[in-house]
């Protein structure tokens, strides 16, 4: 497997990307880097939120880094997987453009809106923009990597099937620090001996950014309560809560304050201490994470004391000491007990080190990601699509990483807006797909990349184009010239699609019932249609539309067809309104030449379609900002996409 680590990440300040890369290498992957560090960490990005006039400088730096990434990406062999590094909310948008037919993995270690809220940025407009950024980033990824089940729960439900939990893990340099002369080791006897030699005083270290997540003022207060104890504390870092933390600990002269330690020197410094402190914040984010420092302190051979939260308990079990989040008294009590029990400290150091090595070394943490990327080879045997077909013979969908190289057909601007919504509503459990009225195969070629596909198109000219496009795209499927009558008698499908078709049919409720009858029990129907009858205009008339649809009316029709779990979404704003106005203007000139409704429908699939791959590429890139905009602000526009399920 050839993997490219991509983005503006910086492993010196955010080692997570390096851990994933090393883990993949240890499992035999060929890993290359396409990296142009941005040089702005999480704190710097939050500061830009507080000072919006700095956004222009951020954009300029991002564009400069992106230029280098584009140049470097062109020199790389075609990868199987592109892994966008931590803080890659913007980078994944570029990756999606550069590697259009490659599996994109986003290491979404933090949610932008969640992190900003934890650091005090709760403004409505800013939060809305950051939520839009999170949604846009997630929508570009084929695989979403998060670090805990709690963070997986933040992924929108319709994309949650793409998420995989990969713990933060720890780099080899931290394990090496535990083996340095004078440093602790993970051998129990040696650690106990070391603990007995230096039982007085207890040496405690905290390192990180002084933010609400860390709960640093809680540590400061606990230090103040321990002023009479022989405990030496090293506090490393800076941040918004530093002043409060120092003030709370002012009564203890044995505290050493370090603003910064070089990343190469930090593991060795931490390994010289007996205890490493984790996090003690009480906010929602603090309850969802296992922080870097807990993994790193454990690997360096320290006993770990941290807050009592579900994800940290799942990760380390009884190998660390837990105290109630936000309780300085409980933290002080725990440290006092450890100072008086050197054997307990030594045993904890050994236990934490073993857990870190056995479960959180690079080669261990990447296993869930590898399981997602390296799936069993799919069968391509075609079988009759009936609900009684044996499950073992049912065709399966290959993971994106094993899809063949292909040339996907161009889409019109409005189709790009539509596909952006449709792609997010495709059910995860579907394998066989029927598309009714597939036109010239723009969507069909894309569906055939994921599913065992069958398209129906009654217009011979459009059918011929669709067949050629499907062959050129390299997907799995076929196109038949005709309507539902050309299907085998018992054929049913996991997913039946009809995009911009139902408005062309005079007896639409009857057609909808027929489509629903081709959905297997438990399967899905997915369709699109123009929205709002009051918007009916020349553009509708010239292509043979009988009507447009109200969202509530379309939902009612789906329920009356015997379907459930009905969901109707509007899409297309603001670009869709502009496109519709232009289409109406063009159509006014053609309206007098239009034939019967059947003739208009027959030609609708070719109306205003891109004429060449170049036009298609220009359209794809030109519509990207508007596609991202509609993801961030859904529920607007002149189009509808609906999904419903047939009861089991």
N, C-alpha and C positions, 0 to 999 in steps of 0.2 A: 504494500500500500504506500502510495506517495502522498505525503501530507505537507502542506504549506502553512506555516504559522504566519498569519497576516495581520498587519495593523500598526497603529501608532503606540503600542504598548511599550513599557520600559521595565525590563526584568530586574533592574537594580532596585526599583522601588516597589514593584508588584511582581513577586517571584512566581506567581501562579502559572503564568504562561510557560516559564522554563520548566516547571514541574511536569506539566502535561507533555511538553516536547520530549523531556527525558524519559518519561514513562512510555511514550509511544516508541521511542528508539529502542528501549529495552525489550519491547515485544516485536522487534524486527521491522518496524515501519521506517521508510526512508523520509526523513524530516528535513525540510529546508525552511529558511526564514525569509520573509519579505517584510522588513521591519524598518520604520522610520519614526523613532520615538518623538512624541509630541512635546514632552518635557513639562506637562502640567498634570499634577496629581489630582486626586479627588478633592482635596481641600482647595486647590487652586480653581477648580471648576465651580465649586460652590461659591467661592468668592466672586467669580464672574456673574453669578446669579444676583449677588448683592450689588454689583456695580455694572449694570447693563451696558454702559458705554464701552466696556471692554470686549463685548461680543465681537466687534469688527476685528480686533486683533486676534481673537481666538479663531475666527473664520479664516483669517489670512494664514495663521500657522497651520491649521488643518489642511488648507489647500496646498501649501508648500510641501507638507509631508505626503499628501496624496499624490502630488506630481512624482515624487521619488518612488512611491509605491507602484504607480502605474508603469514607470520606466522599468523598475526591477521585475515586476510581474510579467512583462512581455518577454523577458529573457529566461523565464523558468519553463521547464518541461510541463506539459499538461498534468495537473495534480488529480488525484482521486478525491481528495478531501482538502478543503480550505478551512483552517481553524482560526477564527477571528479572536484575538486576545482580549483579555480583561480591559474594561472601559472602552469597548469597541462599539458603542451605540451608533456612532457615525460611520466608523470603518466598515461595518457590515453592509451598509448601503453601497459603498464603493465595491466591496467584494462581490456583491450580488450582480453588479454591472460587469465586472471584469471576468467573473467565472460563472457565466450564466447557466451552464449545464453541468456544474460540479456541485457536489454536496457541500453546503456551507454549514459549519458548526460555529455557533456563537457562545463563547464563554461568558454568560450573563451572570457574573458573580454578584453584581449589585444592580438593583433597579434604580434608575435615576430619580424618580419621584420619591421613592422610599428613603433613599439616602439623603436627599435634600430635606425631607421632612424631619428626619432624625437630627439633622444639624440646624434645625430652627427655621428652615425656609418653608413656610406654610401658605404663602400667598396664593390666591385662587388662580390667577393667570399663570404664574410660574408653574404651579403644580399641574395645571392643564397641559401646558406645553411639554413638561417633562413626562407626563403620562403618555402624551402623543409620541414623544421620542421613544419611550419604551415599547409602545405598540408597533411603531414603524420598524424598530430594530428586530423585534421578535418575529415580525411577519416576513423578514428577509431570510430567516434561518431555517434550514431543513432539520437541524438538531440543535436544541437549546440546552446548554449545560448550566446547571445550578448546583449549589453546594449542599443544600439540605432539603428535606421534604417540605419544610415550612416555606422555603423560597419557591419550591415547585408549585405550591399552592397559590402563589401570586401570579403565575403565568395564566393568561386568560384561558378559560375552559376549552375553547375551541382550538387552542394551540397546545394544550397541556400534553397531548399524546406525543408531541415532539420533544418534550423535556426529559432529561436524564440527570439523575443526581450523581455528581462526582465530588467527593469531599475535597476540601482545599489541599490537603496533603502537605508534605514538607520535603525540601530539597536535601540532597546528600551532604551538603556542607554543614548542616546542623547535626547530623549523625557523626560526621567527622569531628566536630567540635567536642563531642562527648568522649572521643578517644584521644584527645590531645594530652600530652604530659601535664599532670596536675588537674586535668578536667575529670569529671565523673565518668564512670563506665556503666554499661547496662548489666554487668555481672553483679549479682546480689551481694556476694561476699565482699567484693572489692568496694562496692558502694557503701556498705555498712561500715567497713573499716575507715573509709574516707570520712563518713559522717561522724564516727567516734573521734577522729583526729581533730575535727574542727566543729565540735558541738557548740562552741561559744565563739563568736556570736552566730546567730542565724542570719544568713545573707539572702536577701530578697531583691528581686529585680522586676520592674515593670517597664515595658517599652511599647510605644505606639503613639497615635495621634490623640491628643487630649480632647475628645469629643463626647457628647452624651452617651453614645454607644459604649464607650470604654468605662464610663462611670468613674473617671479619675478622681473627682472630688470625694467619692466614697473611700478611695484608697488614702487620700490625704487625711481625711478625718480619722481613719483607722490608725495611720502613722502617729497622729497626735495622741491617740489613746494609748499608744505603746511607747511613749517617750521614756518611760522608766525601765523598759525591757532592753536586754542586750541584743537588739536586732538592728542590722545595718541594711538600709534600703537604697537601691539605685533606681532613680526615675529618669527614663530616657524618652525624649520627645518634646513636642510643642503642640499648640492648638488652642482652641477657644476657651477651654476650661483650665488652662495651665495656671492662671493667676489664682483662681479659686482653690485649686489643689494645693498650691504652695502656701497659701494663707492658712488652709486647714491643717497643714503639717508643720507649721512654723515652730511649734514647741519642741521638735525633735532634732537635735544637732547631728544625728548620725545619718541624715539623708543626703545623698549625693545627687545633684541635678545635672543632667547632661542634655543639652539641646539636640544633639545629633551625634550619631556614631556611623562611620562608613559601613555600608552593607557587608563588605568583606570581613570587617572586624567584629560585627555584631554577634555572630554565633559563638565565637570564642569568649566574648565578654559575658554573654548570658550563661554559658557553661560553667563559669567560675562561681555561680551562685547556687544556693541550695534550693530556693523556691522561685518559681516564675508565676507572676500574677496574670490572670486572664482578664475578663471583662466583668463589670458589675453594674452596668446601666439597667434601667427599668423600662425603657421604651419598647415599642413593638419590635423594632429591628433587633434589639439586643436579645429578644426571645427567639429569634429565628436563625441565629448564626453560630458557627463554631469558628472563632477568630484565628488568624494566622498564628498569633503568639502562643496559643494553647498547643497547637501541633509542634511549633518550633521549640518551645520550652521543654516539652516532653522528649523530643528527639535529642535535645542537647543534654538530657540527663537530669533535668530539674524535677522536683516535685511541683505539681501544678495546683494552684488554688484559684477557683473561678466561680462564677454564679451558677446557681442550680437551675438549669434550663433543660428542656427535653432534648434538643439536638446535641448538647454537650454530653449529657448522660448516655445517649445512644452511642456516641462516638467513643467514649473512654470508660464507661462503666464505673467500676470501683477503683480505677487506677489514679484518680485525681480526687481532691478535696473540694466539695461543693458548699457554698454558703448562700443564703437568700440574697437575691439581687437587691442592690441598694442598701444593704445593711452594713454599716461601718462597724458596729459592735460585733456582729457575727464574724466579720473578716478579722478584726483584731483578736477575737477569742481563738479563732482557728490558728492564726500565726503564733499566738502565745503558747498554745498546746504543742505545736510543732517544734518550737524552740526548746521545749522541755523534754521532747521525745526524739532524740537523734536517730534511733533505730527506725522509728516510724517514717521519718524523713527519708532515710536511706531506702527503705522498702518501697515507698511511693516513687522515688526517683527511678528505681529499677523497673517497677511495674509500668510507669508511664512510658519509659523508653522502649519496653517490649511492645506495648500496644502501638506506638508510633511506627516501629520497624515492621511489625507484622501486618498492619492495616493501612498505613498512610505514607509509605515510601512511594516514589513515583510509579514504579511498576504495578503497585497495588491499586492506587486511586484511579488509574485510567481503565481498569477492567470494565466497569459499566459502560464507558464510552466505546470501547472496542466491541463489546457485545452488541451495541447499537449499530456500529459501522460495518462490522464483519458478520453479515447474516448468511445463513445457508443459501446456496445457489438455488434460485427459484426454478420450478418446472415450467416449461412453456407448452406442455401438451394441452391441446384444446379439447374441451369436453362439452357436450351439450349443456346449455345453461338452464338447468332445471333445479327446482328446490330439492329434488331427491338425489342429486349427484352426490357421491361419497365425498366427505370432507377431504379425504386424503388425495383425491384427484382434482380438487378445486384449484384453478390456477392462482398463483400467488404473485404479489407485486414485488419486484426487485427493489432493494434499497437504492436510493439515488446514486450511490457510489459505484454501482455496477451497471448503470444504464449505458447503452452504447452512445458514441458520439452521434450527434444529430444536427440537422439544420431545421429549426422550427420556423413555420411560416410567419409572415408579418401580420400584424393586427392593426386595425384602424384605431384612432385615438380613443373613441368611445369603447371599443372592445377591450383596450388595455385597462380602462377604468373598471369595466365589468369583470374581466379576468382577475383583477386584483382582489375583488370581493369573492368571486367564485372559488378561487384557489384556497382561500381561508375557510370556506364552508364545505370543502370536500370531506366526507366522512372517513375516519381513520380505518374503519373495519371493512371497507368495500374492496372487492377484488375484480368483479366483472361489471362493466359499464356499458349501457346503451345510450347513445345520443340520438334523439329524434330531430330530424331537420338539421344536419350538421353543416349545411352550407358548403363553403369551400375548405372546411377542415382546419380552420385556425385554432379552435379550441380542441377539436378531436385529436390533432397531432400532439397536443400537450397532455391530454388525458391518456393517450396511448403510451406516454412515457412512464405512467404510474400504474396503469391498470390493463387488464385484458379487455380490449375495447372493440365495440361494434358501433359503427355510425350508419344512419339511414338518411338518404338524401334523394327526394323525388325528382329534382331537376337534373337532367343528364349532364349539362355543361358543368354545373357546380360539382356534381358527383365525380366527374373525371378529374377536376382540379384537386378535390379532396383526396382522391386515391393517390395521385402523384405526390401530394404533400405528405401524406401518411408514410409512403414508401421512403421519401427523402428524410423524414424525421427519425426513422429507425425504431419506431415504437412497435408494440405488439397489438395487432388488431386488423380490422378490415372495414371497408365501406361497401354498403349494398345500395343499389339504385332502387328506391321505392319507399314505402311507408311501413306501418306495422304489419301489413299483410304479407310481407316477405319473410317474416320471422317463422321459425319452427313453432309448431303448435304449443308446446309446453315451455318455451323459453322464458325464463325470468332472470332478473339481474339484481345484483347488490345495489346498484345505483342507476337510475334512469334520469337523463338530463334532456332538457329542451330549452335552448337559449334563444330568445327573441323569436319564438315560434307560435305560442298560443294566441297572440294578438292577430295572427294571420288566419285563424280558423274561425269560421262563422259560428259553429256549434262548439264553443270552447269547453263547456262543462262535460260534454260527452267525450271529447278528446282527452280531457284531464282524467276522467274515469278509466279510459283505455290505457293511458300511460301508467296509472297507479296499479292496474292489473298486471303490468309487466314487472312490477317490483316484488322481489321475494319477500315473504314475511320477515320483518325485522330490517328490511332494506330501506333505501332512501329515494326520494324524488327531489330533484334540484332543477329549478327553472328560473328564467329571467324574463322580464317584460317591461315595457315603458310605463311610467307612472303618471296617474292623474288624467282623467278624461278631459278636464278643462284645458289641458295642454295639447290636445289633438290638433295637428296642423298640417300644412302641405307636405312636410317630411314624412308624416304617417301615411297620408293618402297615397303618395306616389309609390310607396313600396308595398301597398296592400294591407295596411292595418285596418281591421274592423273596429278596434277600440284600444283604449289604454286602461290601466287598472288602478283602483284605489288600494292601498295596502291592506285595509281591513277586509275589502271585498275579495282580494286574492286569498287571504288567509281563510276566509269563510268557505271559498270554493274547495280549498285543499281539505278542510275538515269534512265537507259534505261528500268528498270523494273517498272518505273512510280513512284518512290519514291523521296522524297525531304528531305531537312535538313540533308544531308548526312555528316556523320562524321566518319573518319577512323583513328584509333590510333595504333601506334606500341607499343609493350610491350616486356618485357622479359630480357632486358639487365641489367647487364652483365651475370647473371646466365643462362639465356636461351641459350646463345651461347655454354656454357660449357655442358649443358644438351643435346643439339642437337649433339655436337661432340661425346659425350659418346653413345648416341642412335645410331648414324651412325656406331660406332665401333661394338656395339652389333649386329646390324642388318646385318653387312657384313657376320657374321657367319651363319645367318638364311636365307639369301637371296636365296640360292640354294634350300632350302626346301619349299619356299613360293609357294602357289598354284595360282589359278586365281585371278584376281583383286577382284572379288566378295568374294572369300574365304578370301583374305587378309583383306578386309574391315570388314567382319564378325568378325574376331578375333582382330581387331584394338582396340576395347573398352577394351580388357583385357590385352593389351600389356604394360608391365612395370608398372602395377598398384600396389599400396600398398596391401600387403597380410593380414594385421591385423590392428586393431585399434591402437596398439602400434606403428607399422610402420607409420601409418598415423599421429599420434601425434608427433613423432620425425620429420617427414617431415614438419608438420605445423610450429613447432618452429624453425627448421633449416632454413626454407625459409623466416622467418619474416624479418630479416635484408635486404634481397634482395627485398622483396616486398616494404619495406619502401624506399629503394634506388630507385626503379623504379618510385615510386610516386614523389620523389623529382626531378628526372631527366627523365621526360617522353619523348617519341618519339624515343626510342632506343629498339632494340631487333629483334628477328627473327619471331615474331608473330604479327598478326593483329586482332583487334576487331573493328567492324563496326556497326554503328547504322544509321537508316534512318526512315523517317516517311511517311506514306501514306497520301496523301492530303485529306482534309475533303470533 
